[in-house]
Amino acid sequence: MPASTLGDLGAQGARLIVACRNCGHLRSIAPQDLPAEIDRARRWTSLRFRCIRCGSRDALHGIDSDRQPQ
């Protein structure tokens, strides 16, 4: 079953991949590494990210398919 919340992602051992559309920076993030104040029942598709390299808020994100359990 596809993961719809951060808690689901964490339980499945999956990670998020975030790609900055401005500078191309890529980052793979484990849900447990996100700040504790982000509710684990929150849908991962609703998250907004800022690039740590250039500061742009124009980022795409999805499930990191290289680290998704089979």
N, C-alpha and C positions, 0 to 999 in steps of 0.2 A: 504494500500500500504506500502511495506517495506521502512524503512528509509535508504537512501543511503548517506546522508550528515550529518554533525554535526548539521546544521540548521534544517533538517528534524527531527533528534532525539529530539532536543530541543522543536520543535513545537508539537511533539507528547508526550512530557513529559517523554520520555524514558531516560535511563541512560546506560552508558557503564560499563561493569564489566571487570576488568583487573586481570589476574592471573599470578603470577610469577612462571615460571617453575623450577626455582632454589630453592626457599625457600617455595613456596606454599602460599605466602601472597596474599590475595584477597582484591580488593578495588572496590567499586561502585562509579562512577564519573558522575556527571551531565555535559552535554556539556557546559553549561554556566560557569562552574567552571574551565574550561581549560583556559590557558592564552589567552588574547584578541588578540594577534598577530596571532593566528591560525585562518585561514579563515573559516567561518561557511559554506562556499560552498564546503569545502574539504570533500572528502569521508572518513568516519570514519574508513573504512577498511585499509586506507593508513597510519594511525597513528602508531607511534612507542613509546613505553613506557619504562621507567626505574623504577625498583622496588625501592620504598622509604625505604624498610627495608634492602635489601642486595646489591642494586646497579646493579643487573643483568639487561641486556637488553633483556633477553630471556623471553618474556611475551606473553601470549595469550590474546585476547580481543574479546568481542562480546556484544550484547545487553543484558542487565540485564533483564531476562524474568520475575523475580519477581516484577519488577517495570515498566513493559511495559503496557501501557493502553490497555484495551480490546475493 
